[in-house]
Amino acid sequence: PILVVTNAINAMIQKNGTKDFTRGRSLEEIGKVLFPKYTNQKLILRKGTERMEIASCDLKVFDLAQLFSDDSRVENDIRRLIDEGPFDKFPEGKKNELEDLRAYLATAAKAMYDHKAGTQMAWATSGGRGLPENCGTGQLIAHFSYFSYSVRPRTHEDFGFRLREKGEKVDASMVKKGAVGLHAAVESGAVKLEASSGKSYGHNAVTLRLLSASSEPLCVAVPAGTIFQHIRWVHHQSLLVGRTVHIDLQPGQSKEQKLGAFCMNETCCCADDDPMALTALQLKDTSLLRSQGQVWDYFEGLFAKYREEAGFAAGGKKKAGKNKK
């Protein structure tokens, strides 16, 4: 993925020995050097006294929070680099360029939704807290933007999602009296989301493992319309909780709970025991949760609409004469 390099973050590529190529280069130049050439290389990151090595196979899925500084000038550089993007048009049929586009979309969307300085960050980060464990939203936005043939991340509103507010409590009308929403519980630290995974869709499609850190019994609610995303480009279906589920936890208890869920697009394979992340999104129109067919029709219709707007037919092929005026 695109790497942002500043005085606070010194990134180096190790290939046939360590070569510091950052000196004298602008952020844009560094991005252009790194972006198409991140495969089969080893990345060494140095931030202060910290040092971390990431093997080439992991370069597409590293934690963005480890790359970004809190310095406002760095944040501006990040936004500028993201806004520019690598492509003006969707590179349909071009394997290498599509891979680069996917990497860019994930990097940009995660910076927007999952980094504490992101414009769409929806989790309270006071007291040094960052994104709660096993939570994230950017990969879903990247995935759906890609389906839409977009060369920049689209917004959650484009897909009919509502983004929670920082510190938001669950809608009391959707849950049992006294229940706490899963999002608020993990945000506050009352509950730890130890793991989440997806398997196919429908009955028991999502598996959660929750650990109570509370000294009091809790009833944790997972509202209908809650969304779980994949954590990288596995090209499997994200999952949408169909009915509200309540999970009772005693103090200190770790508990596994399965949830029924719809898959969110027809074009990818089913989740296959894949690790997943709780997003900060909820489907606005919960009337769609009546059937799997309605969910598919809704999202596939949006993807087709946005592909058309980008100048491609619903099936993805470029429209004839689109460039003529």
N, C-alpha and C positions, 0 to 999 in steps of 0.2 A: 504493500500500500504506500501511498504518498507519505513521506516522512517530513516532518517539520523540524528544522534544525536552527537553533539559536545559540546565543552564548550560554544559555541555561541548559541546553540539551545538545550535546555533541554526538552526532551519529556518524558512524564509520562503517564502511563495507570492507570485510576481510575477504580478499580473493588474491591468491598468490602473494600472501603477505598483507599486512595492514596498510592501507593507503588512505590518508586523510585528504579527501577531495572537497571538504567543506570550505577551506580557507579561501576567502576572496570571492565566493560565489553567493549570489542572492538566493532567497528562498525559492523563487520561481525556477532558477537554474538547477538548484538541488533537486526540486521535485521532478523536473524533466529528466534528470539523470537517473534518479532512483525509480521512478514510477514504472517504466517499461522493463526494468532490469532487476527486479527484486527476486526472481527465481534463481535457484542454484547458487545462492550467495548466503553468507552468514552475516548477521547484523550484530554489531556491538553498540550498545547504548550506554552513554555515561551521563549521569545527571548528578552533579555534586560529587560525592564520594561513592555513589552507588554504581554498580556495574552489572550488566545483565546481558547474557548472550541468548539469542533466539535462533534456533535452527531454521533453515530455509523453508521447511515444510510448515512452519508455524507463522510465517511472515504475514499471511493473509488474515490471521485471527488474533493477533496480539491485542493486549488491552490498551486502548487509546489513552487512558488516564496516565499511563506511564510515560507518554511522550509529550504531554502538554504542560507547559508552565502556567503559573497563575499571573505572570506578568501581562499587563494589558496590551503591551505592544505585540507580544507573542500571539495573543488571542486575535488581534486584528490581522496579523499575518496569516493565521489559520483560516479566518473567515475569507480573506481575499483569495487564498489558494483554493479553498473549497468552491467559492463562487465562480472562479474561472473554469474549473473542470477541464478534463482532457479532450472532450469531443463536443462538436456543435450539432452533429446528427447521430442518430442511433446507428452503430456499425453492424447492421444486420448481415449475418453470414460470415463475418470476419472473426475467426476463433480467437486469435490473440488479442485483438482490440476489444472483443466482448469480455474477455477475462480482465483486461485492464479497466473496463468500464465497471464491472462488478466490484472490483477492488476499490475503485474511486467512490462508487455509490455507498458502499458499506462504511468507508472511512468518513465520508462527509455526513452521512445520516447519523452515525454514532457520535460524531463531534457535536451535532445539533441536539440530539436527544439524550445521550448517555454521559456526556462530559459535564462536570459541575458548572462550567462556564458556558455551556450550550444554550442557545436561545429557547430550546424546547425542553430543557431539563425539568422533569416533573417530580423529583424526589427532593425532600429537604436535606440539605447537606451541612447544616450548622454543626459546630463542634468538631469539624474535621471529617465528618462522615461523607462518604462518597456514594456511589450507586450501591444499593443493597445487594447482597450476594445473590447470584442466580436471577438477577433482574436485568432488563435491557429492552430497548425499543427500536434502536436504529437499524438493526438487521432486517426487521420486518418492513420498515419504510423503504429500505434499499431494495428488498426483494420485490415489493409491490411496484416500486418505481421502475424496476427493470422489466417486469411484466408489461408495464405501460409504455415501453419503448422510450422512457424518459432518460435524458442525459444529465439531469440534475435531480437530486432528491425531491420528490413531491412532498406535500404536507399530509398530515394525518387526516385533515378535513376532506382532502380529495377522495378518501376512501370511506368516508362516513364514520370516522372514529372520533371519539371524544378523548382528549388528553386530560388526565387528572390534574388537579392543582396540588402544589406542595402542601403537605400536611392535611390533605382532604380526608374527611371521614366518609364511611360508606353511607349511601342513601338508606335511611332507616326503613323506608317503605319496601325495600327489596330483601330485607333480612329479618331474622328473629329479633325480638326485643333483647337488648343487651349484647348483641353480637358485635364484634369488631371486624372490619373488613381486612382481607388478607394484605392489601397494599399498605394500609395504615399500620398493621401489625408488624410487618417487616421493616417499614420505614422507621418506626419508633424503636425497634429493637426488641419489642415484646415477644416476637416470634422470629426464628431464623428459618429461612427457606433453605434447607440443607441440600435438596436436590429436586429437580423436576424433569420429567421425560415424557415423550410421546410415542404411542404405538398405534398405528392405523388411525381410525376415527370411529366415532360412535361410542358404544358402551365401554367405559373404563379406558378411554383413549389417553388420558393424562394421568400420570402418577406423581404425586407430591410427597415429599418427606419433610415434615415440619417439626421443629424443636421449640418448645416453650421456654422462654427465658423469664417468664413472669412468676411472681410469688403467689398469684391467684389463679384459680381456674379460668379458662378462656373458652369462648365459643367464637371460632374464626369462620367468617363467611367468605365464600368465593362467589361473587355475583354472576348471574347469567350475563353473557356478553364479554366476560374477561377473556383476554387473548394471551396465548403463549407462542413465542417465536422460537425459531431455530437460532443457534448461536453463531452459525457460519454458513457459507454457501454449500449446503448439502443438497439443495434442489428438492427438498421434501416439503410437504404441506404444513403450514402453521395451523394451530388449533384454537377453536373458539368455543368456550364453555357454553353449553346449551341451557342448563338449569342451575339455579343457585344451590350450592352445597354448603352445609354447616359442618364444621369439624370441632369436636370438643377436645380440649387439651387440659390435662392436669399440670400443675407446676413442675417444670423440668422434664415433662414427657416428650419423647420423640415418637411421632406417629406417621405412618404411611396412609395416604388416602388417594383413592382413584376417582376420577371425574369423567363424566360423559362429555364429548366435545365433537363439534363439526369440523371438518377440514375446510380450508378457506379458498382453495382454488383447485381446478380440475387438471391442470397441466403438469403438476409435479407428482412424483410417487408419494405414497403414504409415509408418514413417520415410521421409523423402524427401531424402536427403543432408543431414539435420539435424545441427547440432553437438550433441554429447552429452557427458556428464560421467561419469567413473568414480565409482561410489558406494562407500561403505564397507560395503556389504551383500553377503551371499552367501546363496543359497537353501540352506536346511537339508536338505531332502529331495531329494537329487540323483537319486533314482530317477525323478522326474518328467521328467528330461531325456531319457527314451527317445523321446518324440514331442511334436510341437507340440500335438496334441490333448490330451494329458495336462496340459500347461502351461496351456492355455486352460481346461480343465475345472476345474482346481484354483483358479485365481485368480477365474474367474467365479463359482464356487461360494462363495468367500469373500465377494465383493461382494454376492451375493444374500443370503447369511446376514446380513450387517451391515445391509443395507437392510431386511430383515425385522425385525431388532431395533430399527431406528429407526422402525418403524411403517409401512413401505412394502412393497408387494408386490415380488416378485422383479424385475418389469419396471419398477418405479419408482413406480407409482401408489399413492396413499395407501390403506391398508386401510380398508374400510368398518367403522365402529363401533369403530375403534381407541381412540378417546378415552373410550369408555363403560366403566364399571366395574360 
